[in-house]
Each structure stands twice: as C-alpha cells, then as structure tokens.
C-alpha cells in the first residue's frame, strides 16, 4: 500500500459512527466524485475481497471501479466460492480472510450479525448490504443531496413504502447529519418497529425520524421524496392482495406535487426499480429525479468506504 495504515475499523452501520465520522465519509465521497484522479493509487497494493453471496449490479460494479482507481488488487468471491454454504461460520471465514486480505466488501442478504462476526477477525470489513442495513447507499444518497442542494444539512425528507435496509440506513443518516428530518410513510406492519424509532431519536435529542401508516392528502412539504422496491430483495409476501396495501404509497407526479412546498421536491430511488409499481417512469426519469446521480455516487461511496476501513479517513482528503 502507498501509505502505512495506522488503524482499521469496520463500516457496518452508520449508527456506530459519530456525526463527524459521517461527515468525513461524506467529504471523502464528495472529493472522490469531483477529483478522482487525485485518489489514483491511494491504496496501491491493498488486497480487497469483493464477497457477494447475493445478486448485485450497482454495488458490486461500483466497488470494483473504486478499488481499481485506488490501486487495489481485487479478488471476486461468490456464494459458490465460500464454505459458509457448507456450514462454516462467518467468523471462521473472516479469520481465514485475515491471512490474505487487507479488506473485505461483503453483501449477504443475511443478518447483520454475520458481518459483525467477520469484522472481529477482519476489522476492515465493509457492509455492502445485509438484510437490515445498506450504509454505503446512504453515503451515495448524501452525495446526491449535496450535489443538488449544496449541502445536505437541514433538509426534510420523506420516505414512502417498505422499510428495508435502505430505509434504515437513510434513517441513521438523518440522525447523523445536522438538522435533517425524515418522515416515513409505510403500510401498517411494514414500517419500523416503534421502539426502533424511539431509540434512534434518543441518540439525537430531537425527532429526526417520524413514522406514519397513512398518506394524508396534505403531507408536510419536504425537499426530497424517497422510495424503493416494495419487495425487498425479491422476497414474496404471503398475502395475495399485498399490493393493494402499498398502492397508496406509490410515487406519481401527483404524489410529488403533494409533497412539494415553495420549491418542487426532488425524487430519489436506490434502484433497481420496478417501474409503474413503487414509482412511475414519469417520476423516475423526470427533471426532478436524482436517481441517476445516486447511482453515479455509488462509486464515490465505495471509495470513501474503502479509504475509511483501511485507516485513511480524513488524511485521504486532498485538502488535508
């Protein structure tokens, strides 16, 4: 590697980080997006494993792209390449990886505990998505908001639909960025457990996150409306008429108008999208959509995550 790594720490959830840590991650991602050449070979020779046991288009590609720009040697591992499919624990897998890898980027679709076990053995572990959380998506979202508004602070966001890993990481982001508030609108039984919202707000000393089970005719105006797939990771619902419960939360042009105040709200989606289900193509492709910018910043977030877990942090900022 090009520099001596003094400290390595995992990036599993934004809830573990202080607001200033999230700010550093945001700054790293922003700087990488605006001046990628200044980061070329910053982690030259670092050995990074991309461990993806679940499908991925954007996250896998973006981490590969970021790692190559940073000068890392990359090893790709899928479910068929791992002994966890035969019963080995993630902790034992991490202990093995620690002999050969400097960092691992892991997507499992499984419980958060799996990555926690791995990180005990290989501290430089990045959560590239678990069932509960998707922290690098939140960093990409932070960059997209910063691009559009100039700053992500003091923004009011609305999230519509299923509370999943993306929603949870977005809520943690709201709790870490000064002045950001998030209104969550979900069908009954598909939102946050009440105690979870209470616990998140308790860390901020304010009501950063509020939750609702119906969409009012005149909701509080927001700066951005966010949604994601109603069937998280393709998991089917048991009730045959489940879509009827989600239909009121679909984002249409009329939905965007209802949530807009003095200025028109922007639209966000983490992709992949099921067009004409959770959001119409008119909104996804419309002039107020930040979706393409969010996807672009997946690489920005990936670079920030790799620099963070390999101990570079604020020292990697070009102006540091």
C-alpha positions in Angstrom: 0.0 0.0 0.0 1.1 3.6 -0.7 0.8 4.7 3.0 1.2 3.0 6.3 -2.2 2.1 7.7 -2.4 3.1 11.3 -5.9 1.9 12.2 -8.5 -0.3 10.6 -12.2 -0.3 11.5 -15.3 -1.8 10.0 -18.1 0.1 8.3 -21.1 -2.0 9.1 -23.7 0.6 10.1 -23.9 4.4 10.3 -25.4 4.0 13.8 -21.9 3.1 15.1 -20.4 6.4 13.8 -20.3 9.9 15.3 -21.8 12.7 13.2 -18.3 13.9 12.5 -17.3 10.5 11.2 -20.3 10.5 8.8 -19.2 14.0 7.7 -15.7 12.7 6.9 -17.2 9.8 4.9 -19.4 12.3 3.0 -16.4 14.6 2.4 -14.3 11.7 1.1 -17.0 10.6 -1.3 -17.6 14.2 -2.5 -13.9 14.8 -3.1 -13.6 11.5 -4.9 -16.5 12.3 -7.2 -15.1 15.7 -8.0 -11.5 14.8 -8.3 -11.0 11.0 -8.8 -7.5 11.5 -10.3 -6.3 12.8 -7.0 -7.1 9.5 -5.5 -5.4 7.3 -8.1 -3.3 4.5 -6.3 -4.1 6.0 -2.9 -4.4 2.4 -1.7 -1.9 0.9 -4.1 -1.4 -2.8 -3.5 -4.2 -3.2 -0.9 -5.8 -6.6 -1.3 -9.6 -6.3 -1.3 -12.0 -9.2 -1.5 -15.5 -8.5 -3.0 -17.6 -11.2 -1.3 -21.0 -11.2 -2.8 -23.4 -14.1 -2.0 -26.4 -12.2 -3.3 -27.2 -10.5 -6.7 -25.8 -7.0 -7.2 -25.5 -4.8 -10.2 -24.6 -1.3 -8.9 -22.8 -2.1 -5.6 -20.5 -4.8 -7.0 -19.6 -2.7 -10.1 -19.0 0.4 -8.1 -16.8 -1.2 -5.5 -14.7 -2.8 -8.3 -14.4 0.6 -10.0 -13.5 2.4 -6.8 -11.0 -0.3 -5.8 -9.3 -0.2 -9.2 -9.0 3.6 -9.1 -7.5 3.4 -5.7 -4.9 0.9 -6.9 -6.2 -2.2 -5.1 -5.8 -5.8 -6.1 -9.3 -7.2 -6.2 -10.5 -10.8 -5.6 -14.1 -11.7 -6.5 -15.9 -14.3 -4.5 -19.4 -15.5 -4.9 -21.6 -17.9 -2.8 -20.3 -20.9 -4.7 -16.7 -20.0 -3.7 -17.3 -19.9 0.1 -17.5 -22.6 2.7 -20.3 -20.7 4.5 -22.6 -22.5 2.1 -21.4 -25.8 3.7 -21.7 -24.7 7.3 -18.6 -22.7 8.1 -19.2 -19.6 10.2 -18.6 -16.1 9.0 -16.2 -15.7 11.9 -14.1 -18.5 10.7 -14.3 -17.2 7.2 -13.1 -13.8 8.4 -10.2 -15.4 10.3 -9.1 -17.1 7.1 -9.5 -13.9 5.1 -7.4 -12.0 7.6 -4.4 -14.1 6.4 -4.7 -13.0 2.8 -6.8 -9.8 2.5 -6.5 -6.3 3.8 -10.2 -5.6 3.5 -13.4 -7.4 2.5 -16.6 -5.9 1.0 -19.4 -8.2 1.8 -23.0 -8.5 0.6 -25.0 -11.3 2.2 -28.8 -10.5 2.2 -28.5 -12.2 5.6 -28.5 -10.9 9.2 -26.2 -8.1 10.3 -24.6 -10.5 12.8 -22.8 -12.3 10.1 -20.7 -9.3 9.2 -20.2 -8.5 12.8 -18.7 -12.0 13.3 -16.4 -11.4 10.3 -15.3 -8.0 11.4 -14.0 -9.4 14.7 -11.4 -11.3 12.7 -11.0 -8.9 9.7 -11.7 -5.3 11.1 -11.6 -3.7 7.6 -15.0 -5.2 6.6 -17.5 -3.1 4.6 -21.2 -3.8 4.7 -22.2 -3.8 1.1 -25.8 -4.8 2.2 -27.3 -7.1 4.7 -30.9 -7.8 5.4 -31.0 -4.9 7.9 -28.7 -2.2 6.5 -27.1 -0.7 3.5 -24.8 2.1 4.8 -22.9 2.8 1.6 -26.2 3.6 -0.2 -26.8 6.2 2.4 -23.4 7.8 1.7 -24.3 7.8 -2.0 -27.6 9.5 -1.2 -25.7 12.1 0.9 -23.6 12.9 -2.1 -26.6 13.2 -4.4 -28.3 15.6 -2.0 -25.2 17.6 -1.5 -24.8 17.9 -5.3 -28.3 19.2 -5.7 -28.8 21.4 -2.6 -25.2 22.5 -2.0 -25.4 21.0 1.5 -27.3 18.1 3.0 -27.9 19.8 6.3 -31.3 20.9 7.5 -33.2 19.0 4.7 -36.6 17.5 5.2 -37.0 14.1 3.6 -40.0 11.7 3.1 -39.6 8.0 2.6 -42.6 6.1 1.2 -43.2 2.3 1.2 -41.5 -0.7 2.7 -39.0 -0.1 5.5 -36.0 -2.2 4.5 -32.2 -1.9 4.7 -32.1 1.2 2.6 -34.7 2.9 4.7 -32.9 2.0 7.9 -29.6 3.4 6.7 -31.3 6.5 5.5 -32.9 7.0 9.0 -29.4 6.6 10.6 -28.1 9.2 8.1 -30.9 11.6 9.2 -29.8 11.1 12.8 -26.2 12.0 12.0 -26.5 15.0 9.6 -27.4 18.2 11.4 -30.9 19.3 11.0 -32.1 16.5 8.7 -35.6 15.1 9.4 -37.2 12.0 7.8 -40.9 11.3 7.7 -41.6 7.6 7.0 -44.9 6.6 5.4 -45.5 2.8 5.3 -48.4 0.4 5.3 -49.2 -0.9 8.8 -46.8 -3.7 9.6 -44.2 -2.7 7.0 -42.6 0.2 8.8 -40.1 0.5 11.6 -40.9 -1.2 14.9 -41.9 1.7 17.2 -39.1 1.1 19.7 -36.5 1.4 17.0 -37.7 4.9 16.0 -37.7 5.9 19.7 -34.1 4.6 20.1 -32.9 6.4 17.0 -34.3 9.7 18.1 -32.9 9.3 21.6 -29.4 9.4 20.1 -30.1 12.8 18.6 -32.1 14.7 21.3 -34.7 15.6 18.6 -37.3 13.9 16.5 -35.2 13.2 13.5 -37.4 10.3 12.4 -41.2 10.2 12.5 -43.4 7.4 11.2 -46.9 7.3 9.7 -49.1 4.5 8.5 -51.2 6.5 6.0 -50.5 9.2 3.4 -52.5 12.3 4.2 -54.0 14.5 1.4 -51.7 17.3 2.5 -48.5 15.9 4.0 -45.8 18.1 5.3 -43.8 19.6 2.5 -40.3 18.1 2.0 -37.2 18.7 0.0 -36.9 15.1 -1.3 -39.2 12.1 -1.7 -37.5 8.7 -1.5 -38.9 5.2 -2.3 -37.5 1.8 -3.1 -38.9 -1.6 -4.1 -41.9 -3.0 -2.3 -40.5 -6.5 -2.4 -37.1 -6.1 -0.8 -34.5 -8.4 -2.4 -37.4 -10.1 -4.2 -38.9 -11.8 -1.1 -42.6 -12.5 -1.8 -45.4 -11.7 0.5 -47.7 -14.4 1.8 -50.9 -12.3 1.4 -52.2 -12.4 -2.2 -53.5 -8.9 -2.2 -50.4 -7.2 -0.6 -50.1 -4.8 -3.5 -53.4 -3.1 -2.6 -51.9 -2.1 0.8 -48.9 -0.5 -0.9 -50.7 1.3 -3.8 -51.5 4.5 -1.8 -47.7 4.9 -1.3 -46.8 4.7 -5.0 -44.9 7.8 -6.1 -46.6 9.5 -9.1 -46.4 13.1 -10.4 -49.4 13.9 -8.2 -47.5 12.5 -5.1 -44.6 14.7 -5.9 -46.9 17.7 -6.1 -48.5 16.9 -2.8 -45.1 16.8 -1.1 -43.7 19.9 -2.7 -43.8 23.2 -0.9 -42.5 26.6 -2.1 -40.0 24.6 -4.3 -40.5 21.4 -6.1 -39.3 18.3 -4.2 -36.7 16.1 -5.8 -37.2 12.3 -6.2 -34.8 9.6 -5.0 -34.7 5.8 -5.5 -31.8 3.4 -4.7 -32.5 1.1 -7.7 -33.3 -1.4 -9.1 -36.8 -0.1 -9.7 -40.0 -1.9 -10.6 -41.3 0.7 -13.0 -45.0 1.6 -12.7 -45.1 -0.1 -9.3 -43.5 1.9 -6.5 -42.8 4.8 -8.8 -43.9 5.8 -12.3 -41.4 6.2 -15.2 -42.6 9.8 -15.4 -41.1 10.4 -11.9 -38.1 8.1 -12.2 -37.0 9.8 -15.5 -38.4 13.3 -14.7 -36.4 16.5 -14.3 -36.6 16.4 -10.5 -35.2 12.9 -10.3 -31.8 12.4 -8.6 -31.8 8.7 -9.4 -29.0 8.8 -11.9 -26.9 10.9 -9.6 -27.4 8.5 -6.7 -26.3 5.6 -9.0 -23.2 7.6 -10.1 -22.3 8.2 -6.4 -22.2 4.5 -5.6 -18.6 4.6 -6.7 -18.0 7.7 -4.6 -19.4 6.0 -1.6 -17.4 2.8 -2.3 -14.2 4.7 -2.5 -14.9 6.5 0.8 -15.8 3.2 2.5 -12.5 1.6 1.4 -10.4 4.5 2.5 -12.3 4.6 5.8 -11.9 0.9 6.7 -8.2 0.9 5.7 -7.4 3.7 8.1 -7.0 6.6 5.7 -10.0 8.7 6.8 -9.6 12.4 6.9 -5.9 12.1 5.9 -7.0 11.0 2.4 -8.8 14.3 1.7 -6.7 16.2 -0.8 -7.0 19.4 1.2 -6.0 17.7 4.5 
